[in-house]
């Protein structure tokens, strides 16, 4: 999934469209009004009314063509057989034998026939029908939905890993309990030391205060992680036979390379699904003439392939990806046969596996209240060691399954299939959010619908291939999540979330709060260098026995935390989880800056309503992952340090290391005995588990990336392409993240920090 919609993070290329800023209004108190007018909005989101014209365009829709051949009024080639779904449906208002789709405005749903109203009866018959003879095995249940396995992720991870992961809730509980005991002991020792010495240990109090503040979201997340104890129970299903529901597959794009979009389209057209039961529709917000021509050429052999491009009226908000999807939802009513029973969406770069539709659709068939089912987003161009933590493996393999067990699965933006009735119930995709996918699934849950996460590898896309695009992607996600949370009152109350369960409300509150806590996390990182430069000790105690207890409690906390991390990270991979931990630190300044600009600062002080934007003007791309085209090291350092503000990270690392050196020098200068020097070092810079080391190596990430960026092969080299059909799928090797030198280096760091903690623990018994 690319980090932007088109060539910029908001669907406009190269400049800011002030009209788009109108979309981000919020009516909640304390939330900065981001609109350009003075009128306050009375609604949290802007919805399309099913009975009123769409906001996307006032014109009738006829921008799609099947090919360069003579056509009848339906847009169908003469003398060519039409699939059953594409046959015209007569209109009773004109006469049983008359119809006229060409004059039907796409924004008038009642004017064109639709299959949505027939879905409940037809889908019931589908589930109850006999299974296909070719798949009549012991695991095929009665009907056309086969239950292949009791777990949808049975082939992703299995064996001893599942048993280790089953310990996660218990280890998380133990980790939380030990940490709270350690924190309480720290506070008790500070008070005892102050009473004994008659002075205030300001440095120790600041250290504890920051630690408590930062610990709050971690403790909340630990509570959520304990929910892994609940069995998920999502089976692996397959839709059998040819009597399948109709699906409109939308591929949204806006300025991406034609080859990238067409590879996704070929994968969608190559589905193991009856060709007369699904359509693939390119929704091109970039209006690429070459892409349109390519689609028309391909449609000669694929009559279910269409190209659409909406009209964007200058000065009128077009609502980014949500507006494009809503345009497609309305436009398909003017296609032969009307709208499909289900809608599916793919990002421009997400190539679906051949069984994608047959794997996702049955989950919506077996439960009439299931509104949406979504598979994980996986990638095939992730560089070795994934230095920027661009893969979503921890989220899709750990967090989303836990959320699904609690019936709060998110729509993650690509590969999902959604029921048209559910979309109609919420007024289609909400237009007032940068995170329209999360907002959509949240609103569906608030209406009492269900959502499902299908833990199967069914689509593979591309991560942003440069540092700047990665920042834009992640900051846009954070802003969209916070923006949606404000408008939905953090899922705590309001009509929009009225039918949510307690677990669903807690999830919505938690993940929005985690984004906001980047502000405190960024501030807390300054605590250690400031205290060390101040000359104060990080840990205060009254007696040697108290110091022993503090060391022992810290040792227990560190070891239990390491065990908890190992168990929790194991579905995604231990190194993937550790990369995510480092990512939270080095990315937090960027997210915090964007949140301040978007929700706190007025415009005249630099407030804005977009994701991270680099300073200055970048004349050309760095091409840092192309060994032949990448800029030299000096250009890369200049751009990343100054244009992308990584000078903050460099300054932090420099100041922290200077503070550690000064603090260490003081210990050797003041103390004369070996015991005195060791105790001084432990209670100042080297308190286990050497937090300053983890901070410095994490925040060094942008600088190390500029110095030594990874090399990634050309995209074509990562694909296996059929020479006859040109259908391409990622190679088996490209789907995995290779273990590189950087991962080995960080593992050495964790080993050293853990060994130092053990060594200090052992030494505490000898002084």
N, C-alpha and C positions, 0 to 999 in steps of 0.2 A: 504494500500500500504506500503510495507516494505521500510525502509529508505535506502536500498542498493540493488544492483543487485547481488544477490547471498549472500555470506557470507562476502563480503567486499564491499565498496562503488563503486567499479569499475569492478566488475565481476571477480576478481582474489582473491584467498583465501589465506590470511595470509602473503602476501608479495607484494612488488611493482613490476609490470612488466614494465621494462623500455621501451619495445617496444611500449607499449600503449601510452606513452607520445608523440609519433610522431603525434598523432591525433589532438593535441590541438594547432596547429600552427595558427597564425593570421597574416594577411598581413597588418593590419592597422597601421599607424604611432603611435608611443608611446606605442605600445603593445608589451610586452616582448615575444621574440621568445622562444617557449617552446619545440622546437624540439631538437633532438640529432644530427642533421646534420646542416651543414652551408648553405644549399641551401634554398632560400626563396620561400615560396609557392606563386603561382600566383592566387590561387583560395581561396575563403573564406571557402568553405566546400569541402569535398571529396564526390563525387557522384558515384553511380554505373551507368555506361553507359549501356543502354538497349541493345545495339548491341555488347557489349564487354563482356568478361568473368568477372564474379563477383570476388571481391577480397577475398571473404570468404574462398573459397576452390577450387582447380583446379580439384577435383575428381568428377566422376559421383555420383549422389545421389541415393542410395538405402538403407538408414538406417531405413526405416519405414516398419513395418509389422502389419498386422491386427490381427493376432493371430497365434497360433501354429497349423496350419492345412496345408494340401497340397494346393498348389496354382498354378494358371496358370501364364502366363508371365506378367499379369497385377498386380499380387499380390493379386488377389481376391480368396477367398476360393472356391474350387470346389463345385458344386451342391448346392450353396447358392444363393438365389435371390439377385440381385444387384439393388440398387436404380437407377432411371433413370439417375441421374447426374453422377453416377460412371460407366456408360456404356462407352466402348471405342469409340473414334472417329476415323474413318479411315483416313489414310494419303494418300493424292493424289500423293505424290512423290514416294510412294512405290507401290501403287495400291489400288483400292477401297476396297479391302477386307484384306489388310495387315496393320499391325501396330506393333511397337516395342518401347514401352515406356522404357523398362528396360535399353536400351543402350543410352538413351538420357541424355546428361549432363545437370544438373540443371541450369548451367549458360548460356545456349543457349536458349533463349526464343523462337526464331523462329523455333526451332526444335520440339516443342511440341504444340499441339492445345491449344487454350485458348478461353474462353467465353467473354473476355474483349471486343473484337472487335464487338461482337454481342449485347452488352449491350444496346446501345441507342435504337435500334429498339425493342428489347424484353421488355425493361422497359416501353417504350411508350405504348405498348400493355397492359402491366400490369396495368398501371394507368387508361387506358380507359376501361378496362373490367368491367362487372357488378359486384356488390358487392356480397359477400357470402350471401346466403339466411338466414343463421343463424344470421347474423348481419344486416339484412335489416331493420333498424330503421330510425327514422327521422334524426338522426345525421350522417348517413352514406351518403357520397357524391357519385356521379357517379364514378364508378371505384372501385378498390380494396383497396383504402386508405380511412379509416374512420377518420373523424374529430370529435373527442369526445368532445373537449372543445376548446374554443378560446384561453385559456391559458394553457400551459403545467404544470404550477406550481399551478393550481387552488386548488389542494388538499394538497399542502405543507403548504401554509399560506394564510389566507383569513380573511374576516370580517374587524374589526376596524383596524387591523394592516396594511392593505393595504392603508387605508386612512391616517394613521399616516406617513407611508413611503412616500406617495405622497408629503408630506411637505418637504422632504429631500432637494431637490434642492433649495427651498426658504430659508430654515434654513441654508444651506451651504453658500449661497450667503450672508445672514445676518451675519453669523459667520465670513466670510472672511472680510467683510466690517468693522465690529466692531474691529476685530483684527488689521487691517491695521491702523485704526484711533488710536487705543491704542498704537501701535508701533510708529506712527508719533508723538503722544503726548509725549511719553517717550523721544524721541530724542530732541524734542523742549524743554522739561524741563531740560535735561542735559545741553544743550547749554545755557539756561537762568541761570542755577545755576553756570556754569563756568564763565559767564560774570559778575555775581554778586559777586562771591567770588574771582575771579582772579586766580583760581587754576583749575587743570585738574582732572576730576572725572574718573580716569582710570578704576576703578572697574565697574562703571556703563556702560562705553563704551564697555568693554569686554563682560559684560553680554548681552548688546543689540546686539553686533556683532555676538555672538554665537547664540542668539535667531533668528536673521535675517537669518543666514546661515541655521539653522535647519528648519526654516519656509518655505524655498523655495520649497522643495519637498512636504511639506504639502499643500502649496498653489496650486501647480500644481495638486496634487491629488484632492483637493477641486474642481478645475475646471473640472476635469474628473467626479467627483461625481455629479456635476450639470447636467451631461448628463442623470441622472436618470429621468429627465423631459421628455425625449424622450420615447414614448411608444415602448415596445419591440415587442409584437404581434407575439410570437412564439406559434402556436397552439399545442394541444395535439393530436397526430395522432396515428393510429394503422393500420398495414398491415393486411388485411383480406384474407381469402381463402388460398388455397394451391399452387396457381401459383405465387411462390415467387422467387426473384432473388437468385443466388447462393452466398454463403458467406464462406470464409475460416476464421475460428476463431483460432487465435494464442494465446497460453498461454506460455509466456516466463518465464523461471525459470533458476536458477543457484545456486544450493546448498540448496534451501529451504527444509523444511521437506516434505516428500512424502505425508503425510496426508493433509497438507495445500494445496499442488498442486492438489491432487486428489479431494478434496472438490470443488475447483474451476472448475475442469474438469467435475465433476458430475453435477454441476449447469449449465455449458455450454451445456452439452449433454441433459439436461432436458428442453431445450428451447421449448416453444410452437411455433414450426417452423417445416415445413416438413423435415423429417429426410434425405430425398434424396436431399435437397437443401442447406445443410450446413455440413461442416466438422469441427471437433475440433482437433487441432494439437498441441501437446506438443513440444515446442522448448526448449530443455534442454541443456543449456551451461555447466551444471555440469556433464553430462553423468552419471547419477545415474543408476546403474544396477538394483536396486530394483524398481525404478520408471518405468524403461522400462518394467520390467516384469509385474508390476501392470497394465500398459497400455495394454500390450498384452493380459492379462487375461480379462480385461474389454472389449476389442475390439471384443471378441467372441459374446457379446450381443449388441455391438455398432459398426457396420461396418463402421461408419463415424468417428472413433476415431483412431488417428495416433500418433506415437512417432517419433521424429526426433532429431538428435544430430549432429552438424557439427564437422568437423575435425579442430582442432586448431593447426596450424603448429607453433612450437616454433620459436621465433624470428620474427614472422610476426604478425602485429597488427590484433586483431580480432574485434575491434571496439565495444566492449561491447554490450549493448542491441540493438543498431541500426544495428550492424552487424548480430546479431541473427535474427532480423526481416527481414532483406534483404535476409538472407539465406533462410528463410521460404518462402518469396515471390518468389524466384527463384525455390525452391524445389517443390512447388505445381504444377508447370508446368509438372512435371514428374509423377504426380498422375493421375489415370484414370479420364478422362474428362477434364484435364487441370486445369488452375487456375479459381477461382471463379470470379464473377463480382465485388464482394466487398471483402474487407479484414477487419476483426475485431480483436482487440487485448485486452487481459486481463492480468493484472499482476497476479503473481502466487497466491496471497492471495485474489483476488477480486472475490467474489462469485456473479454471475449475478442473477438477478431476472428472473423468468420464461418468462416474456414478454419483456425482454431486446431487442432482435432482432426485434420483431414486433413493438416496440416503436421507435427505432432509424432508421431503414432502410427506412421507408416511407418519412422521411425528405430529403433523398437523391434522392428518386424517383420523388417527385413533382417538383424538380428543377434540371435540368441537369447540372447546374454550381455549385451545392453544392458538394464540394469535401469531406467534413468530418463533422460528427456529433458526439458530445461527451457528455455523461451525467456526473453529479458530482461524485466525489470520496467521499464516505461516509464510516463510520467505525463502528464496533460493539464491539471493545474492549477498547474504550476510558475510562480511569479511572474517578472516581467521581471528579467533579470540573475541570478536565483536567488541572492539574497544569502546564504542559509544553506547553500548547496551541497546542496540536498535531492535533486536528481536523482541518479540512479546511472549517468549516461551514461559516465563514465570507467571505472567498473567493468564495465558491461555491454558496452561497445564496445571496450575495450582489454584489461583484465585477464582477463575471462572467456574471450575467444577464445584468448588465450595459454595459459591453463590448460587449455582444451579440447584444444589442440594437443598438450599433454603428458598427455592422458587423465586429467585430474583436475578435471572440471567439477563445480561445486557445485549442489546443489538450493537455489535461492534463494527458496523459500517460496510461490510462486504460479505457476500456469500450467503446472506440470509434469505429465507423465504417467508413471506408474510401473507396472512389472510386478508382479502379485500374488505370483508365486513369489519374487521378490527381497525383497519385504516380509516374506513368511513366513520367509525364510531368516535375517533379522535380528531376527525377533520383533516385527514392526511398528515403528511410530515409537518411538524411545527416549524414555522418560518423565522422564529425569533431567537434561534440558538445556533452557535457555531458547532455544537455537538448534536446535530439533529438525530443521529443514530441513538445515542443514550437517551435523549429527550423523548424519542418515539417509544422506546420500550418502557420507559418510566411512566409515560402517560397511559400506555396500554395496561400496565399493572395497576395504575390508579383507577382504571375503569373496570377492574375485575377480571381482565384477560390473563392468560398464562403465557410465559415465554420459556423457551427451552434452549439449552446449550448442547450442541451435538459435538462430542469430543472425538471427532474423526478428522484425519488430514485430508480435507476435500478441496482446498484451494491454496495456491502458492503465488505470492507476489514479490515485489521488490521493495527494499528499504531505500530511503533517500541516499543518494550516492555522494553527498557532500555535507560538510559540517553545517553550513547555513540552512539547508533544507531540513536537516534533522532538528535544529533549534525551532524553526517555524512550525514543524509538525507537532512537537511535544508542547510548546507553549500554547499553540492553538487548542490542543486537547485540554490543557489545564484551564484556560480561560473559558472554553465551552462548558466544562464541567461545573466550574464555579458560577458562571452565568446562569446555567440551567438550575443550579441549586438555589440561587437567590429567587428565581422566578417561581420555583416550586416550593418555596419556604423550607428548603432543606428536607423535603419529604416528611415533615413533621405534622402539618395540618393543611387544610384547604380542600376544596372540592376536587382539584386535580388528582389528589392522592387519597381520596376518601375510602376506597376499597382496598388499600394496601394493608398487608399484614404487618405485624410489629417487626419481623425480620427484614421485610422489604424497606420499611421506613428507616430502620437502623443502617442498612446498607447504603441507602441514598444519602443519609446524613454523614456516614463515616467517610466515604470516598470524596465527597465535596470538602469535608473538613481537612482531610489529608492534604489536599491541594493548598488550602489556606495556610496550613501549618508550615509551608515552606518559608513564610515570612519569619516565624520564630526560629526555624532551623537555621536560616541564614544568619540571623542575629546571634544565635548561640555559638556559632563556629568561632566567633571572635573571643569567646570567654577564655579559652585556654591561653592563647598568646598574650592577651591583655593581663591576665593574672600573673603569668610568668614574668612579663616585663615589669610588672608592678612590684615584683619581688615577694609575692605572697605564696604560701603553700596551698596546694589544691585540697589537701586533706588535713583536718584538725583533729586532735585527740588529747586526752588529759593524761593518760598513763600508757606505758608500754603494752600492757595487756589489752587496752582498747585498740592500739595499733595492730596487735596480732589478730584480734577479732575482725577488724576492718579488712586486713589482707586475706584472711580465711574466707570471709563473706564475698569479697571481690573475686577470689579464685573460684568459689562455687558458682557465682553468677556467670563468670566467663566460660567455664567448662560446660555448664548446663546450656548456655546460649549457643555454644558451638554444636552441641548435640542436637539442639532444637533446629538450628539452621540446616544441619545435614539431613535430618528427617523431612523438614518442610520443603527444602529445595529439590529433593530427590526426583520428583516427577519431571521437573524441567531440566535437571542437571545441577549439581552442586556449584559448578563454576558460573552457571547462568544466574543463580541466586545471588552469588557474591558480586557479580557485575551489577546487578540491580541495586545492591546496597551502596556500592560506590557511586552509581548513577544518581541516586537520590541526593547525595552530597554535592557533586560538582554541577548538577543541573539546577539545584534549588535557587542559586542567585538569579538565574535567567527567569525562572518561573515567578519568583518573588517580584522581580522588577516589572514583569508584564502584568502581574496582578495589581501592583501599586499604580501603574499607568492606566490600567483599564477600569479600575473600580474605586480609586481613591483620589488621584490627582485631577484637578480641573484641566480643561484643554489648554488654558493659557500657561499652565505649569508643565506642559508636556504630556498631559493625559491623552490616551488614544484608545481605540477599540479594536486593536488587531494583535496578532501574535508578535513575537520578537522580530524586530526589524534592525538590521545592522546599520551602524552609522556610516556616513560617507557614501561614496558611489563606487560600486564594484564594476570595473570596466569589463572584466571577463571572469569566467569561472576558474576556480583553482584546479579543477580536474585532478584532485589530489589522489584519487584511487586508480588513476590510469598511469602506469609507469612510463609511458611514452609522452603523454601530454601534460603531466602535472607541472605546476609552477615550481620554481626553485625554493629552497628552504627559507630564504629571506623574505620572499613574497608571501609564502604561507604563514610565517610567523607574524608579519606585519598585518595581514588581513585578519587572522584569528585573534591576535592579541588586541588589536585596536578596533577594527571594524566590528568584530564579534565580541569585544569587551572581555576577552580572556585575560587581560592585564590584571583584572581583579583576582583571578585565580593565582596568577604568578606572584602578585604582591602578597597574597595571603600566605602562600607557601614560604616565601622569603622571610616575612615577618615572623612566622611561627618557628622556623628553623633558627632564626637569630635569637628569638626568645628562649628556645631550648638551650642554645649554646651559652647565653648569658646566665641562665639559671644554673646550668651545670658548672660554669666557672665559679659562681658564687658558692656552691656547695664545696668545691675543692679549696676555695680561698678561706672560707669561714671555718670549716670543720678540719680537724687534724687527725682524728682516729678513723680507722677503716669503717667501723660501725657507724660513726657519725656521718661520714660521707655517703655511705649506702642508704641510710635512713633518709638523709636529706634529698638524695636523688629520687628515692621512691616517692616521697611525699610531695615532691615538686613536679618535675617534668616527666618522670618515668613511672607514674602510678599505673599499675596494670589495668587494662591490657595495652598500654602504650597508645592511647587515643590519638595523640598528635601524629603518630606515624600513619595511621589509617586516614586521618584528615588530609595530610599532605599528599599522600599518594593518590587519593581520590581526586582532590582538586588540581592535581597536576595533569589530569587526563586531557584537557584541551591543548595544553602545551606539548605534551608528548605526542598527541595526534598531529599537531602541526609539524613537529620535528620528524616524525617517522610514521606517516600515514600508511594504512594497509593497502595492498594492491589487490584489485578484484578483476578477474577475467572479464572479457567482453560478454555481454548478456547472451549472445548467441552460443558462446562456448559452454554456457551453463544449462542449455536446453538440448533435448533430444527431439529432433524434428522428423516427422514422417515425410519422406521425399515425394510421395504421391499426393497427399492431402494438405501438406504444409502445416498440419497440426503439431504444435510443440508443447512438450511438458518438461518440467525440470528434471535433471538427472538425479539419480539416487544420492550421489555425492554432494550435489549442490544444495540439497534439502537439509543438510546437517552443518552445524557450526564446527569448523575444524579447531582443534586444540593447538594454540600457538604459543610463542615465547612469552607474550604478555601475560597469558593466563598462568604460566609456570612461575613468572616473577611474582605475581600477586599471591599465589599459593605459598611461595617461599616467605612472603611478608607475614601471612597469617600464621605460618608455622613458627616464625621467629617470635611473633607477639605472644602466641600461646605458650611457647617454650619459656619466654621471659616471665610470664605469669606463674608458671609452674616452679621456676627457679626461685622467684621471690617468695612463693608459698613455702617452699622447702626451707629457705634461709630464715624465714620467720620463726622457726623452731630453735634457732641457734643464737638469738639475741634477745 
